[in-house]
Amino acid sequence: MRLGTTKSNSDNWCGPNLCGATIYRAEAKVSGIGTGSPSVTLRRLNSGDVPLLRKLNALFGEAFADAKTYEKEPPSDTYVKGLLAKEHVIVLVAISGEDVVGGLAAYELDKFERMRREVYIYDLAVAASYRRQGIATALIKYLRDIASQRGAWVIYVQADYIDAPAIALYEKLGVREDVLHFDIGVGQRSDT
């Protein structure tokens, strides 16, 4: 996938070189997805895109049946702006008209064992009426372009064993590793 880039007064384009704390916005008009709907545009969010992030969180809440986590206690606009201004936080959305119809949140991790980076996809979702149209694949390919420009060597993601569509998507794009995931609480727990 080739990305078209747009530049505004508030955004600077970082070419293939790393560029410190400068954030860039790239947009890609994607044909062949969102069939029967207006064209879909993929976009990396920046600090001026708080309303789009709120729409993405609503989509995550609906897709994961977890509105409590994604919408009940939203962070302040100042917090969201600061988060979106960080280069290592990568939030991509698929937009059709005024609607966020898909998106992902990923984090870039600098490694200690070698001078390299990894990118972790934390959340990925597509609105029910837009699924099976290539939007998730396009978002991951867009992330792959950004990761390559940032010097990352791999993108990784988890999937629940019962999420067959996600597993099929990730197997199409990468190599499967069977690992265990553990959540380790922080602070005192009342059940110990």
N, C-alpha and C positions, 0 to 999 in steps of 0.2 A: 504494500500500500504506500502510495506517495502522498505526503502531506503538503497542502498548500499552507502558506503562512501569512498571517496578517500582523501588521505592526501598528500600534497606536501610540500616542504620546505617553501612555502609562506603561507600555510594555516594550521590552527590548528583546530582539531575537538573538538567541545564543545559537550560533552555528554548531558545527560538530565539536568545537572546543568547549570545555567547561568554562563557565563564566561567573565564578564567585557567587554572589547572592542575587544575581539578576534572574528574574523570572521571565519566561517567554510564553507567549500564547501561540499555539498553532491550531489551525482549524482544517478539517478535511471534509469536503462534501463527498459523501459515499454513495455511489450508485449501486443499484441492485439489492439494497436493503430497505426495509420498511415498505415493501411492496404494497401498492394500493394506498399509500399515504404520501404526504408531502415528503420532500427529500429529507434525509437525516444528515445532520452535521455533527461531527465529533469535535470536541473542544476540551482543552485543558483549562481547568479553572485557576484563577488567580485571586488576589485579595479583593478585587472589585466584584467578585461573583458570589457574594453571600446568598442572594436570593436563589441562585441556581443550586447551591449546595443544600439549602433548605428543601428544595424540591427533590433533590437526590436522596436526602435522608428520608423523606416521606415515601419515596419509591422503595428504598431499602426496607423500611418498616412494613410496607405492604407485602413485598416479595418474600420477606423472611417471617411474616406473621409475627412481628415483634415491634409494633408501633411504640410500645412502652420504652424500649431502649433508644429508638431513633428519633422520637418526637416529644416524649413527655417532659423532659427537662433539657431543652435545647441550650447549647452554650451561647454566650453573648456574641453579638456581631463583632466586637473587638477581638474576642478569642478566635472566632472563625477566620477573620481577616488575617490575623497573625499566623494561624495554621496554614492557610492557603498561600501565604507569602514565603513559606519555607520550601527550598528547592527539593528537599528529600521527601516531601509530601506531594504525591501525584494523584490528583483527582481528575478523572476524565468523565465527560457526559456525552450522551447521544441526545441531540435535540431535534424534535420534529415540530415545526411551528413554534409555539411558546412552551411546549411540554418537554420535560426531561423524560425520555422513554428508556433510558438505560444509563449505566455508569459504573465506574469502578473507583475504588480507593486503594492506593498502593503506597508503599513506603520503601525508600532506598536505604540500604544498610551498608555502611562501610565495614570492611572485613579486616581482621587482624592477621590472619595467617598468610595473606598475600595482599598486594596492593590492588584490590579490586572491590567491586560492589555487587550486591545482589538486590533484586527488587522483589518485594513480597506483595502479592495481591491479597488485601485483607477482606474486601467486600466487592462483589460483582453481582449486578442484577439487571434484568431487562423487564419492562412492563409486560404483563401477560399477553396483551393484544399485539405486541411486537416481537414475541419470541419466535424462534425457528426461522428468522429472516437474516441471520448473519451479523446482527448487531454486537453480540458478545465477542464473536471472532474478530470483528473490526476493531472493537475497543482493545482487545489484547494485542492485535497487530500494531495499533497506534502506540500502546504502551511499549511494545518491543522497539519501535523506532526511537522513542524517548530514551529508553534504557540504553540503547546502543549509543546514542549521542552523549549520554552521561557516563559512558565507560563501564556499564554493568556487564557482567559476564553471564548472568542467568536471571530469569524470572521464575519465582515459584509460588505455588498456591495450594491450599488444602481443599478437600472436598469430603463431605460426609458420605459414608458408604451407601446410604440410601438415596443419594442424589444422582441417579443414573444420567440425566441430561448433562449435568456439570462434568461428571466423570468422562462421558463420551467427548465433550468439547475439549477438555484438557488432554485426553489421550490423543486426540487428533493433532494437537499443537505441540505436545511435549512428551517426555518420558515419565512413566509412572514409577513412583517410589512408595512402598508401603511402610509407613512410619506411624508411631503413636503420638498423640498430642495430649499434653497435660496442662491444665490451668492451675497455677500455683497462686493461692490467695496472698494478698498483701495485708499486713496488720494482724490483729488478733481475730480469731474466729470464735463465734459463740458455741460451736458444736465440738470444741476440743477440750 
